[in-house]
Amino acid sequence: MKRILIAVAIVFLFATVAAAAGPKTYQVTGPVLEKKDNLIVVQKGKDKWELALSKDTKIKGDLKVGSKVTIEYTMTAASIDVKEDKKAEKKAPAKK
């Protein structure tokens, strides 16, 4: 019985760690230049960063233009367009 409980605990631990592992998180800090319902623009150095806001975005504090913020984000693919490898096409033998 003790072995079964230990095995279940180990499986649960690995499942929790695997579920927690996701895409890498990044952060950007700077003043807010623009804020809309679905978008925020932040100044970082000379660059302007546009980040989308979703219904799941958690905002702590009074977010307004001019506020200094630190945003934690992940990169998510919006679309992927696979291109054929031209080198592989050239290597294929010609049909006779």
N, C-alpha and C positions, 0 to 999 in steps of 0.2 A: 504494500500500500504506500509506503514511504517513497519507493522508487517511482511509482506512478505520479505522485504529487510533484516530485522533483522534475520528472520529465515534462509534465504539464506546465510547470513554472518556466522551464527552459524554453519550451515552444512558445509560450506567451511572451517571454522576453524578446526572443528573436522576431516574432511577428510585430511587436510594438516598435522595435528598432527599424525594421524594414519599412513599416508604414510611415515612420517619422522621416526617413531619408527621402528627400525630394530634391527638386531643383535647388541649386545654390542661390542664396539670397545676397543681395547687394544693397548699398544705401547711398543716398545722395543728400547733401545738406546745403541749404541756401535760402535766400528770401523768395517768397511767393510773388511772382509777377502777375499771374492771372489765375483765377479760380472759377470754374463752371461746375455744373452738377456732375459731369462725367469726365472732367479734365482738370489737371493742375499744371501750371508752368512754373518751374523753379530755375533761378539763376545759379549756375555753378561756374565760377570763374567768368570766362567770356562766353560760355555756352549757355543756351537755354534748353532745359530738359522738359519735354512734354510727357506726362505720365497719365494714363487712363485711370479713372476711378470707377469702381464697380459697387454694387450694392453690398458687397462683403468687405469693402475698405473700411478699416477702423480709424476714425479720426479722434484724437484725444486733444481737447482744448478748443479754442475759438480760432478756426482757420479763416484767415482773411488775407487780402493782398498786403504785402509788406511784412507779414509774419515770417520769422526764421523757423524753418522746419527741417526735420530729418525724416526722410522717406525710406522705408525698407521695401524692396521690390524683388521680384523674380522675373526672369526672361521667359516668355511664353511664345511659342511659334503660332503665328496666325494662319500661315499656309506654307506648304512645302511643294515645290515644283521640281520633280526629278528629271534630270537631263540624261539623255543616252550618252554613253562613253564612246566617242568617235574613234579612239584607239582600238577598242574592242571590235568595232565594226570592220576596221582595216585588217585585223588579224584573221577574220573569218575567211576560210578558203572560198575561192570563186567556184560557182557551180558550172559544170560543163554541159 
